[in-house]
């Protein structure tokens, strides 16, 4: 659309130039008018291609629009249990997903988003709408799903759907498969959030959020977070309070996260996340039950990741995650209390926008009723083109 508009404007400029030249042959006094018309065309072209001349933004009035996203193709092979497009750990140990080896492929992680920015007396008003293709669940068809839809006002307010304030985004481990390690909060929810900066590197945020669906509560969730990030060191803490419900039983839903990251040497990154609380299962990757037998299900989890930038094009890493519940969550034939995952991956940046990646995934889940453990492996390759 931007290219077509530029072509139209350039054609208009050419037409004006030809017309002006003919007129100039009749009347040299029209040169000033011709120059003015050319200047107006150039100004119009600049306004519609965004400030900066070719930065990829479209400007409508005083609003700047930015289209972003990526196309991603994933190819994977599961050794013991079919984990689906999402590498679903809840399938490990379930007989219906047992396999001697299964190949799969998906493009459902591909996504597209639109951001807008409009100056105002309140500061810049921002908008975000982002979709991916995971509406159908673990193995469903490629159907559009809403990820983010929010409004930001100045530097302080966010209204709409975004990552929960309880989630440590800046220290979230990197993976090729969609979910990442167990042992960390992961949720997008409608909310109203206030954020304030302290100095240049510290922020705190307060939010009122909708509870995640599996908590089955109509009560709001309150969160608070504080973070320090200077590029080399990251330290973050967050807390959550809400309610969870199962049938006629309602319990408090409380928890906290502690996160830290450091770049200890050139190209190196080491980061950890810890989460603890009661009835928090619906917020975690493992998705354990919030309430079991009329009691709040306490859980703690952690992740640890080490990454290294080998060269301008190569980046490698390993991440470990674990979740431990007090009470078992039933997922068919198993009722688990413990989950573990390992991700070992490498990323090759072929160009500024095209990345190839490979990953080995290991997942383990226990059966609390028998004491047995089950595990599965996955090898995954992907190509991703950002735009």
C-alpha positions as CSV (number, residue, x, y, z in Angstrom):
1,X,0.0,0.0,0.0
2,X,2.8,2.4,0.8
3,X,4.6,1.5,-2.4
4,X,1.5,2.1,-4.5
5,X,1.0,5.4,-2.9
6,X,4.6,6.5,-3.5
7,X,4.2,5.5,-7.2
8,X,1.0,7.5,-7.5
9,X,2.7,10.5,-6.0
10,X,5.7,10.2,-8.2
11,X,3.4,9.9,-11.3
12,X,1.6,13.0,-10.1
13,X,5.0,14.8,-9.7
14,X,5.9,13.8,-13.3
15,X,2.6,15.0,-14.6
16,X,3.0,18.3,-12.8
17,X,6.5,18.6,-14.3
18,X,5.3,18.0,-17.9
19,X,2.4,20.4,-17.5
20,X,4.7,23.0,-15.9
21,X,7.2,22.7,-18.6
22,X,4.6,23.3,-21.3
23,X,3.3,26.3,-19.4
24,X,6.8,27.6,-18.9
25,X,7.3,27.7,-22.7
26,X,4.3,30.1,-22.9
27,X,5.0,32.1,-19.8
28,X,8.2,32.2,-17.9
29,X,6.4,33.8,-15.0
30,X,4.8,30.4,-14.1
31,X,8.2,29.0,-12.7
32,X,7.4,30.1,-9.2
33,X,4.0,28.3,-9.3
34,X,5.6,25.2,-10.7
35,X,8.2,25.1,-7.9
36,X,5.4,25.5,-5.3
37,X,3.5,22.6,-6.8
38,X,6.5,20.4,-6.8
39,X,7.2,21.3,-3.1
40,X,3.7,20.3,-2.2
41,X,4.0,16.9,-3.9
42,X,7.3,16.3,-2.1
43,X,5.8,17.3,1.3
44,X,2.8,15.0,0.7
45,X,5.1,12.1,-0.2
46,X,7.1,12.6,3.0
47,X,4.0,12.8,5.1
48,X,2.6,9.5,3.8
49,X,5.8,7.5,4.2
50,X,6.5,8.6,7.8
51,X,9.1,10.8,9.3
52,X,12.6,9.7,8.5
53,X,12.0,9.1,4.8
54,X,11.5,5.4,4.2
55,X,11.3,4.0,7.8
56,X,8.4,1.8,6.8
57,X,5.7,3.7,8.7
58,X,2.6,5.1,7.2
59,X,1.3,8.4,8.4
60,X,-2.4,9.4,8.3
61,X,-3.0,12.9,9.5
62,X,-0.9,13.1,12.7
63,X,-1.1,9.3,13.4
64,X,1.8,7.0,12.5
65,X,1.0,3.4,11.8
66,X,3.6,0.6,11.9
67,X,2.9,-2.9,10.6
68,X,5.1,-5.6,12.2
69,X,5.3,-9.3,12.7
70,X,6.9,-12.4,11.3
71,X,6.3,-15.5,9.2
72,X,7.6,-18.7,10.9
73,X,7.7,-22.3,9.7
74,X,8.4,-25.0,12.3
75,X,9.4,-28.7,11.6
76,X,9.7,-31.1,14.5
77,X,10.1,-34.8,15.4
78,X,8.7,-36.2,18.7
79,X,10.2,-39.5,20.0
80,X,7.9,-40.8,22.7
81,X,4.8,-38.7,22.9
82,X,3.2,-36.4,20.3
83,X,3.4,-33.0,21.9
84,X,1.6,-31.1,19.2
85,X,2.3,-27.6,17.7
86,X,2.7,-26.1,21.2
87,X,5.1,-28.8,22.7
88,X,2.5,-29.5,25.3
89,X,4.0,-31.1,28.4
90,X,0.6,-32.2,29.7
91,X,0.7,-34.9,26.9
92,X,3.8,-36.6,28.3
93,X,2.8,-39.9,29.8
94,X,-0.7,-40.0,28.3
95,X,-1.2,-43.3,26.4
96,X,-3.3,-41.7,23.6
97,X,-0.3,-39.6,22.6
98,X,2.3,-42.3,22.8
99,X,4.4,-42.8,19.6
100,X,7.4,-44.5,18.2
101,X,8.3,-41.3,16.4
102,X,6.1,-38.6,14.8
103,X,7.0,-35.8,12.4
104,X,5.0,-32.6,12.4
105,X,5.1,-29.1,10.9
106,X,3.3,-25.9,11.6
107,X,3.2,-22.2,10.6
108,X,0.8,-21.3,13.4
109,X,3.3,-19.3,15.3
110,X,3.4,-16.7,12.5
111,X,1.9,-13.4,13.7
112,X,1.0,-9.9,12.5
113,X,0.5,-6.7,14.5
114,X,-0.3,-3.0,14.0
115,X,0.9,-0.2,16.2
116,X,-0.3,3.4,16.1
117,X,1.1,6.6,17.6
118,X,-0.8,9.9,17.8
119,X,0.6,13.0,19.6
120,X,-1.9,14.7,22.0
121,X,-2.0,17.0,25.0
122,X,-1.9,13.9,27.2
123,X,1.3,12.7,25.6
124,X,1.6,10.2,22.8
125,X,-1.5,8.0,22.5
126,X,-0.5,4.5,21.3
127,X,-2.5,1.6,20.0
128,X,-1.6,-2.1,19.5
129,X,-3.5,-4.9,17.8
130,X,-1.7,-8.3,17.4
131,X,-2.9,-11.7,16.1
132,X,-1.4,-15.1,15.6
133,X,-2.8,-18.4,14.3
134,X,-3.2,-20.4,17.5
135,X,-7.0,-20.1,18.0
136,X,-7.4,-23.9,17.5
137,X,-5.4,-25.0,20.5
138,X,-2.5,-27.5,20.5
139,X,-3.4,-29.2,17.2
140,X,-6.2,-27.1,15.8
141,X,-6.4,-25.4,12.4
142,X,-4.5,-22.2,11.7
143,X,-7.1,-19.7,12.8
144,X,-6.6,-16.1,13.9
145,X,-6.3,-15.5,17.7
146,X,-6.1,-12.2,19.5
147,X,-2.8,-11.7,21.4
148,X,-2.7,-8.1,22.3
149,X,-5.2,-5.2,21.9
150,X,-4.4,-2.2,24.0
151,X,-4.2,1.6,24.3
152,X,-1.3,3.4,25.9
153,X,-1.5,7.0,27.2
154,X,1.8,8.8,27.6
155,X,4.5,6.9,29.5
156,X,2.2,5.8,32.3
157,X,-1.1,4.2,31.3
158,X,-1.9,0.9,29.5
159,X,-5.6,-0.1,29.0
160,X,-6.5,-3.3,27.2
161,X,-5.1,-6.8,26.7
162,X,-1.3,-7.3,27.2
163,X,1.1,-9.6,29.1
164,X,0.1,-9.8,32.8
165,X,2.2,-7.5,35.0
166,X,3.0,-10.6,37.1
167,X,5.1,-12.1,34.2
168,X,8.8,-11.3,34.0
169,X,9.2,-10.4,30.3
170,X,12.8,-9.2,30.3
171,X,14.2,-12.4,31.7
172,X,11.9,-14.8,29.9
173,X,14.0,-17.7,28.4
174,X,14.5,-17.9,24.7
175,X,13.2,-21.0,22.9
176,X,12.4,-22.2,19.3
177,X,9.1,-23.9,20.4
178,X,6.3,-21.6,21.4
179,X,5.9,-22.0,25.1
180,X,9.4,-22.1,26.6
181,X,10.4,-23.8,29.9
182,X,7.9,-24.7,32.6
183,X,8.2,-22.9,35.9
184,X,7.4,-19.3,34.8
185,X,4.1,-17.2,34.6
186,X,2.7,-16.8,31.0
187,X,-0.6,-15.1,30.4
188,X,-2.2,-12.2,28.4
189,X,-5.1,-10.6,30.1
190,X,-7.3,-7.4,29.8
191,X,-6.1,-4.9,32.4
192,X,-5.6,-1.3,33.4
193,X,-1.9,-0.7,34.3
194,X,-0.1,2.4,35.7
195,X,3.7,2.5,35.2
196,X,6.2,5.0,36.5
197,X,9.9,5.4,35.9
198,X,12.4,6.1,38.8
199,X,15.5,7.6,37.3
200,X,16.7,6.2,34.1
201,X,16.8,2.4,34.9
202,X,14.1,1.6,37.4
203,X,10.3,1.3,37.0
204,X,7.3,0.2,39.1
205,X,3.9,-0.8,37.9
206,X,0.5,-1.4,39.4
207,X,-2.4,-3.1,37.6
208,X,-6.0,-4.3,37.9
209,X,-6.4,-7.3,35.7
210,X,-9.0,-9.9,34.6
211,X,-8.3,-13.3,36.1
212,X,-7.1,-16.0,33.7
213,X,-10.0,-18.1,32.5
214,X,-9.0,-21.4,34.2
215,X,-9.1,-19.7,37.6
216,X,-12.9,-19.5,37.1
217,X,-13.3,-16.3,39.2
218,X,-15.2,-13.1,38.4
219,X,-13.1,-11.1,40.9
220,X,-10.3,-8.8,39.6
221,X,-6.6,-9.5,40.2
222,X,-4.3,-7.0,41.7
223,X,-0.6,-7.0,40.8
224,X,2.5,-4.9,41.5
225,X,6.0,-5.1,40.1
226,X,9.3,-3.3,40.4
227,X,12.3,-3.6,38.1
228,X,15.8,-2.4,37.7
229,X,17.4,-2.8,34.2
230,X,20.5,-1.0,33.1
231,X,21.3,-3.3,30.2
232,X,23.9,-5.3,32.1
233,X,22.0,-6.1,35.3
234,X,18.3,-6.9,35.7
235,X,16.4,-7.3,39.0
236,X,12.7,-7.7,39.2
237,X,10.0,-8.6,41.8
238,X,6.2,-8.9,41.3
239,X,3.3,-9.9,43.5
240,X,-0.3,-11.0,42.7
241,X,-3.5,-11.2,44.7
242,X,-6.8,-12.6,43.4
243,X,-9.4,-15.4,43.9
244,X,-9.7,-18.8,42.3
245,X,-12.9,-20.8,42.2
246,X,-13.9,-24.5,41.6
247,X,-17.6,-25.3,42.0
248,X,-18.7,-23.8,45.3
249,X,-15.2,-23.5,46.7
250,X,-13.4,-20.2,46.4
251,X,-9.8,-19.6,47.7
252,X,-7.2,-16.8,47.8
253,X,-4.9,-16.7,44.8
254,X,-1.6,-15.2,45.9
255,X,2.0,-15.3,44.6
256,X,5.3,-13.6,43.9
257,X,8.1,-13.7,41.4
258,X,11.8,-12.9,41.8
259,X,13.9,-12.5,38.7
260,X,17.5,-11.6,38.0
261,X,19.8,-11.4,34.9
262,X,23.4,-10.5,34.3
263,X,25.7,-10.1,31.3
264,X,28.9,-11.5,32.9
265,X,31.1,-11.3,29.9
266,X,31.1,-10.3,26.3
267,X,28.1,-11.9,24.5
268,X,27.1,-13.8,27.6
269,X,23.7,-13.8,29.4
270,X,22.7,-15.6,32.6
271,X,19.2,-15.2,34.1
272,X,16.9,-16.9,36.6
273,X,13.2,-16.7,37.5
274,X,11.5,-18.0,40.7
275,X,7.7,-18.1,41.3
276,X,5.8,-19.2,44.4
277,X,2.2,-19.0,45.5
278,X,-1.1,-20.7,46.0
279,X,-3.7,-21.5,43.4
280,X,-1.3,-20.1,40.7
281,X,-1.3,-23.1,38.4
282,X,-3.4,-21.4,35.6
283,X,-0.8,-18.7,35.3
284,X,2.1,-21.2,34.8
285,X,3.3,-23.0,31.6
286,X,2.5,-26.4,33.3
287,X,-1.1,-25.3,33.9
288,X,-1.7,-27.2,37.1
289,X,-5.1,-27.0,38.8
290,X,-5.7,-24.0,41.1
291,X,-7.9,-26.0,43.5
292,X,-7.7,-29.7,44.3
293,X,-10.1,-31.5,46.7
294,X,-11.4,-28.1,47.9
295,X,-7.9,-26.8,48.8
296,X,-5.7,-24.2,47.2
297,X,-2.9,-26.0,45.3
298,X,0.4,-24.4,46.3
299,X,3.2,-24.4,43.7
300,X,6.7,-23.2,43.2
301,X,8.7,-23.1,40.1
302,X,11.9,-21.7,38.6
303,X,13.8,-21.3,35.3
304,X,17.5,-20.8,34.7
305,X,19.1,-19.9,31.3
306,X,22.6,-19.4,30.0
307,X,23.1,-17.9,26.5
308,X,26.2,-16.9,24.5
309,X,26.5,-14.8,21.4
310,X,29.2,-16.7,19.5
311,X,29.5,-14.3,16.6
312,X,27.5,-11.6,14.8
313,X,25.3,-14.4,13.3
314,X,25.4,-17.2,15.9
315,X,23.7,-17.4,19.3
316,X,23.3,-20.5,21.4
317,X,21.7,-21.2,24.8
318,X,20.4,-23.8,27.3
319,X,17.4,-23.3,29.7
320,X,16.0,-25.5,32.5
321,X,12.6,-25.2,34.0
322,X,10.7,-26.9,36.9
323,X,7.3,-26.8,38.6
324,X,6.4,-28.5,41.8
325,X,2.8,-28.7,43.1
326,X,1.6,-29.8,46.6
327,X,-1.6,-31.5,45.1
328,X,-1.9,-33.6,41.9
329,X,-3.5,-32.3,38.8
330,X,-5.3,-34.9,36.7
331,X,-4.8,-34.7,32.9
332,X,-6.4,-38.0,31.8
333,X,-4.7,-41.1,33.1
334,X,-2.1,-39.2,35.0
335,X,-2.2,-36.9,38.0
336,X,1.1,-35.0,38.1
337,X,2.8,-32.9,40.8
338,X,6.2,-32.4,39.1
339,X,7.3,-31.1,35.7
340,X,10.8,-30.5,34.2
341,X,11.9,-29.2,30.8
342,X,15.3,-28.7,29.1
343,X,15.8,-26.5,26.0
344,X,19.1,-26.5,24.1
345,X,19.0,-24.2,21.0
346,X,21.0,-22.3,18.4
347,X,20.0,-19.4,16.2
348,X,21.7,-18.4,12.9
349,X,20.9,-14.8,11.7
350,X,21.2,-15.2,7.9
351,X,20.2,-11.6,7.3
352,X,18.9,-8.7,9.4
353,X,15.3,-10.2,9.1
354,X,15.8,-13.9,8.3
355,X,16.7,-16.4,11.1
356,X,17.2,-20.1,11.1
357,X,17.0,-22.1,14.4
358,X,17.3,-25.6,15.8
359,X,16.4,-26.9,19.3
360,X,16.5,-30.1,21.3
361,X,13.7,-30.3,23.9
362,X,13.4,-32.7,26.8
363,X,10.3,-32.9,29.0
364,X,9.5,-35.0,32.1
365,X,6.3,-35.5,34.1
366,X,5.5,-37.7,37.1
367,X,2.5,-39.7,38.0
368,X,1.8,-38.9,41.6
369,X,-0.4,-42.0,42.1
370,X,2.2,-44.5,41.0
371,X,5.5,-42.7,41.5
372,X,6.4,-43.3,37.9
373,X,8.0,-40.7,35.6
374,X,7.5,-40.3,31.9
375,X,9.6,-38.3,29.5
376,X,9.7,-37.3,25.8
377,X,12.2,-35.7,23.4
378,X,11.7,-33.3,20.5
379,X,14.0,-32.1,17.8
380,X,12.8,-28.9,16.1
381,X,14.0,-26.7,13.2
382,X,12.5,-23.3,12.2
383,X,12.8,-20.5,9.7
384,X,11.6,-17.0,10.7
385,X,11.2,-13.9,8.5
386,X,10.5,-10.7,10.4
387,X,8.9,-7.7,8.9
